[in-house]
Amino acid sequence: MRERFSAEDSNNSSTDFGCSTQELQGLMQLRGAEAVEVVNKRFGGASGLCKRLKTSPTQG
C-alpha cells in the first residue's frame, strides 16, 4: 500500500534530500540536451543527483 504524504511533508523533503519536489518536477519537464545540461550543472551529473536522492544509480 502506498503511503500518502501531505503538502507539509513534501515541503520538508528538501531537508531530507538534496533537492525539492519542485526541482524534480521541473527537471522532468526537460528533454534532451537541455535536461543533461541541467542535471550536470545543478546536481553534478546523474551520480550527484542519485547521491542527493539517497539512491544507487545501478540498484535503484
C-alpha positions in Angstrom: 0.0 0.0 0.0 1.3 3.4 -0.9 1.9 6.0 1.8 0.2 9.3 1.5 2.1 12.5 2.1 0.8 15.9 2.9 2.0 19.1 1.3 3.9 19.8 4.5 5.7 16.5 4.2 6.8 17.4 0.6 8.0 20.8 1.7 10.2 19.2 4.2 11.6 16.7 1.7 14.3 19.1 0.6 15.8 18.9 4.1 15.9 15.1 3.9 17.1 15.1 0.3 19.4 17.4 -1.6 16.6 18.7 -3.9 13.0 19.7 -3.6 10.0 18.2 -5.2 9.6 21.4 -7.3 13.2 20.9 -8.6 12.4 17.3 -9.6 9.1 18.3 -11.2 10.9 21.0 -13.2 13.6 18.5 -14.2 11.0 16.1 -15.5 9.7 18.7 -17.9 13.0 19.0 -19.7 14.2 16.8 -22.6 17.3 16.0 -24.5 20.5 18.1 -24.2 18.7 20.7 -22.0 17.9 18.0 -19.4 21.5 16.7 -19.5 22.9 20.3 -19.1 20.6 21.0 -16.0 21.5 17.7 -14.4 25.2 18.3 -14.9 25.1 21.9 -13.7 22.7 21.7 -10.8 23.3 18.2 -9.5 26.8 17.3 -10.6 25.6 14.7 -13.1 23.4 11.7 -12.7 25.6 10.3 -9.9 25.3 13.6 -8.0 21.5 13.5 -8.3 21.4 9.9 -7.1 23.5 10.9 -4.1 21.1 13.7 -3.2 18.2 11.3 -3.6 20.0 8.7 -1.4 19.7 6.0 -4.1 22.1 3.9 -6.2 22.4 4.7 -9.9 22.6 0.9 -10.5 20.5 -0.6 -7.8 17.7 2.0 -7.5 
